[in-house]
């Protein structure tokens, strides 16, 4: 499964820029060298949809991918489309990254999104729903139920549903009600039996109730009815004495982007709370309606909501397939992926007598690179911080928190450390999109426990994943550092693929100390030893490394670039890769989502290969590998190649120095780019093609399954060596 809370799933859209055309781009390269970033995002979500359409995947996982697609698209509209519309309305409609007017891009988005949403609905009706039915999980319609079924459901309706329903009439005494974003609603037309007058009412489908109501369970077979079907077929109870003329489902998406003027706001927390309240009333940007809605009802909605016909999406029922997240939780192991049980990283496994590992001793022996979720977050990052909180020799803990879970043991470890008298600094990024409210709660809880809580730098989001533990050992202060590619979130660590480096290296420790001082105080540190830090030096550092590969290739020396990111959009980075390709440097880009780079163009990018891998885990790590004339330079970290990450966020990459770890990351890349591995290939025309079977039709290897198997083999080999 891939997330559904912070998620939008695979999208990780988060807030982003609309900077338009970058004036610093290389004018000697062709004009049409970038792919449209918005259409590239829709192409990414199409790849998610292709997983739902894949008959080789377990049926409940396919349902889950349908839900992820819907959640992703919601966030795309709430942030990206809303941002484009805001720019157009305010007159700030600068050209997009491909030099097109936002109005034109919006029209293309609408056309492509309509196509994808119809394909999404078709995948449910004609592919996934029948596959679930074949496996004994039926999602039925009201007219398919027997009388006994309807009687049982009526009892459920009366006792569990009816009491929480709130029909809202629309007439001269009752204005058109506020329609909350992403809520599922029924538009109902009724006739007053006494006056003959037609009326309109809106009924919100209660979001706190199960979206799919269990009808009957018989052994392994179970039937479900969509909640809106149950409600719409019992409307007479809500409108006694009235004639129900018609009813139709609809759903509204609102602009949920947020703008905070930090430099004019003394109390960021209060400003955010006010803005979160305002978000609920953002302007409408999409209206989804059931395909049976009559024109009279549609006109009423369009007029009252102030929405354009381009923003209306007429779809087959059921609307809002995010409800399939509920079905995907059904306990049917045969309809899910075979479980992957995370192992404990070799360096952190118990010793011969099964004694508890001492993390400080283990990290002093050598740098430790952990790979989640194949290697456990709980027995590495979480356990390290919990030991640090209790250790009497630990004097201070400093940590960034971008997103964390509601019952976070990481937060609890920081609280325990503060209550034990240690100096604890937590840099909480309260502006992490759609997690703002959670982060405000945790920030206040940390403050009450005595943790020094800071909110980063004005105008910048703190996105880097850093933890620093200061420990006194033999009258010397040692720095134990952790630099990761993913959030300190135990829940998402089980479904996000990420790396983390533990090290006691003094250079990294001093780098983190300087960086934390900059984030919490007024220090401005210009130089770091093993870190590349945004916004001051990360882009420049990467361009310098890319250009060095270009120089090496021109001189006939070994060269090569491999980059793994969630998104590849930044024009300066892309242009540097084009120049490297022109010099003969082999460039491999492994991207999960958006890619504005156009590979395979003769004379510009024929040496660039772009691949994408999606699956049970969300590929979230960022890796940067440079051949460097036979002395590889490899970095991991938090930054994607986007304007926001390089210009308006605090990001950090750390250099990997252990030869075995460098070789391991290189082999992972080789596996990912192999023609024997299932992946999507990006063509020069911007089209993604799925390669998931060989010439004989046999499935290609799944990288995530293969990685899990390799780590298990390593663990068994270590266990045998100990015995």
N, C-alpha and C positions, 0 to 999 in steps of 0.2 A: 504494500500500500504506500502511496505517496500522500503527503499531508493534506489536511483539509481545514486547518484552523488558520494558522498564519498564512497559510497557503491559500492561497490560490494555487496551491499545489506546486506544479513544476514551474509556474510563471515567475515567482519571486519578483513580481513587477516592481514593487516598492516605488517610491517617488522617483521621478526622473526628470531630466531636462528636456527643453524644447529649444535648444540653442540654435538649431538650424544649420546653415552652412558654415563650416569652420574656415575662417579666412586664412589660417596658417597652413592650409593643405598645399601639397606639392603641385604647382601649376604645370609642371612638365609631364605629369601623368594624365591619362585620358579623362575627359569630363565625366563620363557615365560609368565610373569605376566602383560606385557604391550601390548596394541593394537597399531598397526602402526599408527602414527599420520597423515601421508599423506592420507592413505586409509580411516582413520576416517573422515578427512575433506571431501573427496569425498562422504562418506556415509551421511554426513550432507547435502551436496548439493542434494543428492538423496532424502532426506526428503523434501527439497524445491520442487523438481520435483513432488513428490507425492501429494503435495497440488495442483499443476497445473493439475494433472490427476484426482483430486477428483470431481466427477460430482455434489456433493452437494454444492460446492462453486459457487458464482456468476461468470458468464463467463468472464467478464473483469478482475476480480481479478485473475482468472486462467491464463489469458494472461499475467498479471503482474508478476505472479510467474515464468512463462516461461522466461520472460525478466530478472528477478532477477537471475535465474539459469545461464543464459548465462553470465551476468555481473560477477557473482561470479566466474564462471569457468575461465573467462578471467583473473581475478586478481590472481587466483590460479596459472595459467601458468606464468603470468608475474613476480610473486614473488617466489612462492614455487618451481615450476619446474625450473625456471631460476636459483634459488639459488642452487638447487641440481646439475644442469649442470655446474654451475660455479665452484662448489667445485670439481667436477670430473675433469674438464679441468685443474684446477690449482694444482691438486694433493693433495687437502685438503679433500679428500673424506673419512672422518671418518665415522664409522658405525652410522646408524640411531638410534632412541630411542629404537628399538627392536633388535639392534645388527646386522642389515643386511647392506650389501654393498649398497651405493646409486645407483649403476648401476642396481641392482636387483629391488630396489624400483621404479626406473624410469620406468623399464619395466612393473611392476605391475600397476603403475599409467597410463601408456599409454593404457594398455589393458582395465582397468576400465573406463578411460575417454572416450575411443572409444565407449564402451557399453552405457555409460550414454548419450553421445551426440547423438547417434542413437535413443535412447529412447526419448530424448528431442525432436528431429525432428519428431518422430512418434507421440508424444503427441500433437504437433501442428497440424500435418496433419489429424490425425484420431480422435482426441478428442476435442481440443479447437477450432480449425477452424470450424468444423461442429457445435459446440455449439454456436459460435458467429453467424454463418449463420442462425441457427434456430431462433436466437433472432433479426435477421434483419441486421447484420453486416457481409457483405460478403467480403472476401479477394480473389480476382479472379486472373486468369492468362490471358495473352494477347489473347490467342486463345479462351477464353470464352466471349470476348467482341463483341458487334455488330459493324457494320460499323459506325453508328452515334457516338457511344462511342469512337471509335478509332479516329474519326475526331476531337472530342472535346479534347481528350488527345494530339493529335498532335499539336493543337494550344497551349496548355499548354507547351508542350515540346519546341516548337519554341520560346516562349516568356519568359519562366521561367527557363528552364533547359539548353537548347543548349548554351546560352551565357556563362555559367560558366563551361562547360565541357572542359577538357584539355587532349585530346588524345596524348599519347607519343609513337612515333615509336621506334622500336628497329632494327637497321641495323648498318652497319659498321660506319656510321657517327653519330649514336645515340646509346650510350651504354645503357644497361639495366637500367631502372630508379629505383630510391630509392622507396621502398614500405613502407609506414608508418605503424606503428603498429595499429592493430584493424580497419584499413580502409577496406571498401568493394570495390572490384575491378572487372573489366571485363578483361579477357585475350582474345584478338581478333586476329584471323588469317585472313588475307586478301590476295587477289591476284591482282597484278598490271595488269590491262587489256591490257596495251601496251606491257609489257615485259614478262608477264606470270609468273613473279617471285612472290613467296609467301613471305609475310612479317608478322611481329608480332607487335601488339600494346597493350599498357596497358591503361586502362581508369579507373580513380578513380570515384566512385559514390559520388557525392558531399555530404558531411556530414551535411552541413548547410541547406539542403532542406528537406522537410517532407519525411520520409522513405516510407510512404504509401500515394499515391496520390488518392484523392477523384475522383471517376469516375462519380457517379451520386447519388443524394440524393432524395428520394421520401418518404416523411413522416418520419416514423421511420426507414425505410430501407435505407441503405447506402452501396455503394460498393467502395472498395479500390483496387488499383493495386500497387504492390511493385515498387518502383522507378527504380530499376535495370531492371525490365521487360520493363518499358516504354523506357528506354535508349537503351536496347539491341535490341528492335524491331524498332528502328529508327536510327540504325548505318549508314545507307546509307547517311544520311545528314552529317555525320562526315567524311566520306571517299568517296567523290564524285569521280566517275570514277574508283572506286575499287570494286572488287567482295568480298562480305563478305562470307568467307568460314565457319567460326565457331566462337562461342563466349561462354565463360564459366566464371562463378563467382568464385572468390577466395578471401581469407582473411588471413592475416598474423598476428601472435602474436609475439611480440618482448620481450626480457628481459627488464623490466622497473624497476628492482631493482637498488638501488642507494647505493654507498659507499662513505662516506665523512670521511676523516681523520681529525677529529676536532682538535686534539692536534697539527697538523701541519698547521692548517688554522687559520690565524689571523682574517679574515673577513668571518664569517660563511655565511652571506647573499650572498656575491659574489660567494663563493664556491658553494652554493646551486643553484644559478642561472646558473652557468656554467654546473653543473651536470644535471639540468633539460634540458638544451639544448642537452647534451650528451645522455640523456635517449631516445630521439627521434631516435637515431641511434643504439640502442641496438641490439645484435645479434638475429636472428630469432629462435623461439623455437616451433612454431606450424604453420602449413599451412592447412587451411580448404579449401576444394575445392568442387564444385558442383559435384554430382555423375555422371553427364553426361560428365565430362571432358575427352577428348581423351588423349591417352598416349603421343603423340607428345608434346602437350601443357604442360602436367604435367612434362615431362622430362626437358623441357626448364626451367620451374619454379624451379624445384628441383636443377638443375645444377646452375642456376644463383643465387639462394638464399642460396645455400650451406646447404641444409636441408636434413635430413635423411628420409628414407621411414617410419620409426617408428613415425616420427613427422608429417606425412600427415594424415589428417582426411577427408575421402570422405563421404559427407553428402547430403541428399536430399535438394533441394532448398525449401525455401529461407535460405541463410546463415545469420548469425548475427541476431538472434531473439531478441537482445536488442531493436530493432526497435519497438517491441510490447509495450514498455513503452509509445510510442505515442498513440497507440490505447487504452491503458488502461486509458487514460485521457478523453476519450469520455464521454460526459455528458449523461449518461443513468443510473440514480439512481437505476433502477430495476436490473442492471447488476453489481452493486457494493455492497460492504458491507453496511448494514444499518449504517448511520453515528453515530459516538460517539462524542458528543460535550463535551469537557473537562469542568469540573466544577472548581470553585475557592475553594481552600482548606478552610475548615471550619474556621480555625483561621484567615484567611485573607479576609473573606467575609465582606461586608459593614455592619454597625450596624443598629439599629432600624430605624434611619432617613435616611438611605442610604448614610450616609456620607462616604467619602473616608477613607480607612483603614490606620492606622499609623502602619507600619511594625515594628518599634522599640518597640512600646507599646505591640503589639501582641507577639513578640518574647520574651519580658521580662516576660510575663505571664507564658510561658512554652515552652520547645522545640517543634518545629513544624516539622513533617515529612510529606513531600509531595510525591505523587506517580504520575509521569508522564507516559503517556499522559492523564490518567484519570483525574488528577488534572492539571490545566493549568500552564504551564511554564510562560506564559506572565503575569498572575496575581499573580505570586509568585516570582520566581527568577528575571525575567526581571523588574518587578515593584519595587522590593526591591532595586535593583541597581540604577534604575532611581530615586527613592526617595532619596537614599544616595547621588547621584550626586548633587541634588538640596538642600539638607538639610544644613542649615548654621552651624549646630553643628558638622557635620561630618568633621573630619580633614584629614583622609586618607582612601584610598581604595587600597587593594592589591588583585590581581586576576590572576589565571592561565587561559590561552587560548590555548587549544589543537586543536580543530576544531571549527570554527564558520561560520555563513552564510555570503554570500556576502554583504548583506545590514544589517549587524548585529546591532540591537538596543543595544546590550551589549557593543560593541565597542563604539557606539555613547555615551552611558552613561559614559564610562570612559573618553572620550574626553570632554564631558560637565563638568565632575568633575574637570579635569585638568584645563580647561579654567576658571572655577570658583575659581581657586586658591588652590584647595586641592592637597595634595600629592597623586599621583596615580602611582602605580607600576603594570605593566602588564608583566607577564612572558609568552611570546609567544613561543610555541614550533613549530619552523619553519620546523622541520623534520617530521611532521605528514604526513604519506604516502599519496600521491596523493592530498594533500591539501597544499603542500609546496608553490606553487606559490601564492595562495590566502593569506596564512599567511604572506608571505613576503610583500605583498601589505598593509595588515592591520598593520603590524609592523611599516612600514614607516609612515603611516598615523597617528598612535598613537604618534610616536616620534615627528612629526611636531606639534602636538597639545600640546606638553609639558609633555606627559606621560613618566615616566621612564620605558623603555622597556629593558628587559633582556631576554636572550635566554637559561637560564638554565645552567646545569653543563656539562662540557666536558665529552663525552662518555656516557651520560645518556639522555634519553628522559624524559621530564616532562609530565607525563600522569595523575597526580592527578587532581581532579576537586575541586578547592578551591577558596573561596572569603572571604575576611576579611574587615570589615568596622570598623574604629576606630571613636568613637563618644564621644564628651565631654558632660557630664551630671552632673550638680551640682559639678563642679570642680573635677570630677572623669572621667577617660577615660574608656569607656566600649568597649568590643570587641564583635561585632555581626558577627557570623561566618556562612558560608554555606559550607557544604561538600557534594558532590554529587557523583553519580555513572555514570553520563553521561556528555556530553560536554555542554558548554554554547552556544548552538546553537538553536535558536527559531524554525528553520525549522525542524530539525530532532527530536526535542522534541515532535513533534506531532505524530511521528511514532516510536520512540524509547521508550521502557518501562524502566523507571529509577526512582530511589529514590533520595531525597535530604533532608538533615537535616539543619534546621535553629536553632541556639542556641546562647544564650548570656553567656553561661557557661564560667567562667574564665579559667578553665583548657584547654578547647578547644581553646579559644582565645590565651592563652599563647603558646600552641602547634603550632598554625598556625603562630604566630609571629616568633617563633624560626625557623620554617620550611621555611618561606619566607626569613628570614635573611640568612639562609643557601643557598637558591637558588639564591639570588641576590648578596650576598657578599662572605665572607670567613669564616663565622661562621660554626662550625661543632658541631651540637647538637646530643648528643648520646641518650638522654632519652626524651620520650613523655609520657603524662599522659593518655589521652583518644584516642590517635592515635596509629596505627601500621603503620610504614613507611618503604618502600623499598627504596634503596636496603639493608640497614644495618640490619633491625630488623623484617621485615614483615614475611619472611619465618620462621625464628626462633620462632617468636611469635605464628604463627599458629601451627607449629609442637608442641610447648609447650602446647597449648590449646587442641590439638588432643590427645596428650599423657596423659593429665590430665583426659580426658574422659576414656581413657584406664585404668588408675589407679583406677578411680571410679568404673568402671565395675568389675574389679578384686576384689574390696573390697565390692561388693554388693550394691554400692550406685547408685542412678539414673544417667544415662549417655545417651548421644545421640548427634549426629552431623548432621547438615543439612547445605549443601553448595550449593549456586546457583552461577554459573559462566558461562561465554561464552565458555571457554575452560578449560579442565582439563588435563594437560600434565606433569607438574613437577613431576619428579620421587620421590623426597624426600617427597612431600606432599602425593602422592599416596601410597608410602610405609607406611607412618604414618597411613593412613586410613586403609590399610590392617592390620597393627598390632592392630589397634583399633577394627576392625571387629573380629579378632582372639580372642580378649578378651571378645567379646560379645556385643560390642557397636553397636547399630543400626545406620547405616550411610545412609543418603539420599543425593544423588547428583542430582541436577537439572542443566543440561547443555544444552546450545543451540547448540554448534558446535562440536568441536573436543573433544573426550574423549579417553584417552589412558588407563584409568582404566578399568580393566576387572572384572565385578561384578559376584556374584553368583557362585564362584569357591569354592568347598568344602575345608575346612581347611584353606582358605585364605580370601575369600571375600563373604562368604554366607550371611553375615549380611549387605551387601551393595546393595542398590537399585539405579539404574540410570534411570532417565527420561529426556525426551526432549520435549519441547513445542515450536511449531512454529505457526505463525498465522498472523493476520493483522498487529500486532506490532512486532518489533524486540526486543525480550527479552534480555535486555542489562544490567540490574542491577546485582550487585554482593552482595550476602548476606552470612554471616557466623554466624551460630547459634550453641551454645554449651550449653548442659543441665546444666553442672557445679553443679551437686548434688542439683538440685532444685533452684539454683540461676542463671538463664540463662545469658550467656554472648553473646551479639549479636552485630555484626559489619556490616556496609555497606561501600562500597568504590569503587575504580576504578580498582582494580587489578584482573586479571585472574590468574589461576594457571599455569603459563608458565615461562620458563627460563627468557624470556625477561622482563616480568613484575616484577619478584622477584629479578633479578640480574642486569638489565641494564635500569631500569626505576625508576623514582621517583613516587611512588604510595602511597596512604594514605587510610587507613580504619579508620572510627570513631566508637566508641562504643556507642550504643543506650542504654540509661539508664531509659527512661520512661517506666514503667510497661505496660501501655496500648499499646504503640508502639511495645514493645517486643511481646506482645500477638497478635497484629495485624499481624506482620511479621510471627509469628508461624502459625497463621490460614491460611495465604496465602500459606505457604508451604504445610500444610495439604490438602488444596484444590488441589494444583498442583499434589501431589503424590497420590491423591485418584483414585481408580479404576473407579470411575464415571466420571473422567475428561479425555477428549481426549488428548492423548499424545503418544509419541514413547517410547518403553521400550527396553533397551539394554540388550542383553543376554551375557552369558559367552563366546560365540563363536564370539563376536564382531558384531553380526547382530542386526540391529534395526528393531523392529516390531511395526507397527502402531496399536494402540488401539483407535478406534474412533467410535465404535458402540457396543451396548450391545448384549446379547445373542439373542434378538429378532430383531436385525438389526436396532434399533433406535439409532440415533446419541447421543454420549456422550456429556456431558456439555463442552462448550468452556470456558476456564478459563478467557480469556480476556473479553468476553461478560459478564460473571458472575461478574468479578471485577468491570466493568463499572456500572452494575446494582446496586451493593452493595454501591458504592460511591454515586450514585444518591439517593438511599434510605436514606443514611446518611444526604445528603443535605436537602432533603424534611423534615426529622425529625427535623433538626436544625431550618428550616424555621418555622415549626409549633410551636416549642418551643419558638421562638422569638415572634410569634404572641400571 
